[in-house]
Amino acid sequence: MKLISWNVNGLRAVIKKNFHAFVEAESPDILCLQETKMQEGQADIGLEEYHAYWCSAEKKGYSGTLTLTKEEPLSVSYGMGIEEHDHEGRIVTLEFPSFYSVNVYVPNSRNELVRLDYRMEWEDAFRGFIKNLEKTKPVIICGDMNVAHKEIDLKNPKTNRRNAGFTDEERGKMTELLDSGLIDSFRYFHPDAVDIYSWWSYRFRAREKNAGWRIDYFLVSESLKDKMVRAEILTEVYGSDHCPVLLEIR
């Protein structure tokens, strides 16, 4: 089974670029998109072979997640079931016979870390949400986690130390999440890989220079470890300031 996650930074924009050719070429069983920035029905996305599950933000043109799946899920839920966290279209959870697929777009702490305190609350709630799901069956989490976990995960760790996405607080929450029984699939297969990133600023020709960050992940319950086949970052795919990430499982 092939799963792909991609922060498209505006689905309507990427549809006009290479989106359909990419999906046709890769033919993922599950495709999780973040930052769709649209409501269902605002554009014809095609892809009739997929079931589509939208979680759009109440604020128009902001955030939003969408999961496309060839296999119809057993159940679907949106958000965490926590009122204060469920207005921004950040989570789609699909239940399949042997696992839950959780498509997530983690809140950004923003410039001057104005949202860092909220982000910390959100992280604790999300970890609790995941651990509750795991009481039933394993979980595969994917999406834009908005954090580079280790220094190896971004080009310039020293100069970004207190910037959003590389604060000690955000990195600590990722450590807590992984320590709760999850595997960072890319690092499982590529523990020492350097200069492989999933996001580049649009400024300063960052992608051309490969001055990037690895902030898009597949995190997998430890009980699924032996089911993983490969995990990759598809750096050759353009269309967004992020590139897709991939996981194959048996």
N, C-alpha and C positions, 0 to 999 in steps of 0.2 A: 504494500500500500504506500502510495506517495502522497505526502502532505507538503504544501507550500504555503508560506506566509509572506505577505508583502504589504508594507506601508506605502500606499500609492500616492499619498499627499494630493488627494483630489481625484476621485474615480472618473469623473466626467473628462478631466484633462487627459488621463492616461488611456482612456478608451480611444481618444483621437490619435494616439501614438501607436504603440506596439502591443497593446494589451491582448487583443484577440489572437494575434499570431503567437504570442508567448504562451497563452493558455492552450492553444491548439498543439503547439510543439511539445509542451511538457505533459499535458493531459493529467493533471493531478487528480487523485481521488477526492481530496479535500483541499480547498483553496480558501485561506483566511486572509482577509484584507482589513487594513486599518487606515484611519484618517480618510474615509470615503468622502466626507464633507458634503453629503447629500442625503435626501430622503428617498425612500423606495418610490419608484415611479417617475423620478425626475429625469431619468434617461433610460433608454432601452439598452440594457447590457447584453442582450442576446444570451448565448450559452444555455440553450434550452435543455441540454442533457443534465444540467445541475439543478438541484433544489437550492433555493436562495433564502437565507435567514438574515434579515437586516436588524441592526440595532443602531438607530440614528439618534444623534443628540437633539435635545429640545431646541437648542440654539442653532439656527439655520447656518449651513456652511461651515460647521465646526465638528471636529472629531468624527466619530462614527465607525462602526465595525460591520463587516458583512462576511458570513461564511457560506461558501458554495460547496455542495457535496453531491457526488454521484449517487451515493447510497442514502436513502431516506433514514433519518435518525429515529431512534425510539422515543426521544423526547427532546424538547428545546426549552432553554430558559435564557433570559436577558438580564444583565446586571447581576448584582450580588444579593438582591432582595433586601438591600439596606437603603432606605429612602434618600439619605444625604449623598449617597454615592452613585445613584442610578439615573441621573438626568443627562449624562454626557455621552451616552451611547458607547460605552467602553468594553463591554463583555458580551460575547455570544457563546453559550455552552450547548453543545450537542451531545446526546448520549447515544453511544453505539453498543453493540453486544459486549465488547471486551474492554472499552475505555470511554472516558469522556474527552471530547475535544473542546478546549477552552481557548477562544480567540480573544486576545486582550490588547488594549491600547492604554498603557499606563500613563497617568497624568504627568505632564512635564512640570518641573519645579519653577521654570521660567526665569527670566532675567532678575538678577539680584535676589534670587531664591524666594520670591514673594509667595510661592505656593509650597514651599518645602514642608511646613508644618502639616498642611492638608495632605501632602503626599505621604508623610509618615503614617498618618491615620489610615489612609487608603491602603497602604502596604500591609498594615496589620490586619485590616478587614479582609483583604484579598487572600492573605495566607490562611486565615481561618476558613474562608470560603473553600479554598482548595483542599484543606485537610478534611473538611466535612464531606466533600465529594469522594475523597479517597476512602472513606469508610464503606462506600458501596463498590467502587471499582477504580482501577488506575486512571491516571489523568495524563493527557498530553496538552501542555500549555504552549501556545505560540503567540508571537506578536512583537510589537514595539514596546520593549520594557523600559525604554528611556533611561538606561544606565549602562555604562561601560564598567563591568564588574572589576576587572584587574587592570594594572598598568599595561599589560600586553594587549588589551582590548581597545586602545586608542593610540593615535600617532604621537600626540604630545601630552603625556600625562602630567608633567611638571607644571606646565603653564595653564592647565585646565583644572587644577586641584580643587578649587572652590567654585567651579562653574556647574550649572545645572547638568545633571547626568553623570557627574564624577565627584560628588561630595562624599565625604566619609559616611554620612547618614544614609544616602541612597545605596551606596555599595554595601553597607552593613545590612540593609534590608534584603538585598539580593543574597547575601551570605546566609541570612536567617532562612530565607525561602529554600535555598538549596540544601541547607543543613536539616531541613524538616523532612527530607527524603526524596529530593528531586535531583535529576542529572541534567547538567548543561550538555546537550547532545553534541554540539559542535566541539566543545573542549574534550569530550569523551573520546572522539575520534581523532582530534587534532590538538593534543594538549600543548604543543609548543609552537603552533603556527603563528607567524607574525605577519603584519601588514595585510591582513585580510579583514575587511571592514564591511559594514552593511549600511552605513549612513555617512554622507559627506555634506558639509555646508555648501550652499549655493554660492557663497562668497569666496574670494581669494583663489579661485580655480582649484578648490580643494579636491575635487574628484580627479582632476587631471594630475594633481600631485600625489594622489592617494593619501591625503591627510584626513583620515576618516576615523570613525568610531564603530565598534561592534555593539549595537544596542538592540538588535533583533534576534530573537532566540526561539529555539524549541527546548522546553524543559519537560522531562519525562519522569514519571514515577519510577522509582528504583525497581519495582517488580516487573517493569517492561524492559529492563536493561538488555536482556538476552534476545529481545525481539527487534532491537534496532539493527538496521543494515548499514546505513550511512547517513551522514549529516553534512550538508554543504552550504556555502554562501555563494549565490549566483552573481558574482561581481560583474559579469559581462552583460547583465541585463540593465538597460537604461529605461527611462520614462518617469522616474521619480528621483527625489534626493536620497531615497533608500533603494537598495536592491533586494530581491527576494531571498529567502532562506528556505532550505529544503530538509525534510526528514523522510527516510524510507524505513518502514517497519514491516515485519512479517505478520 
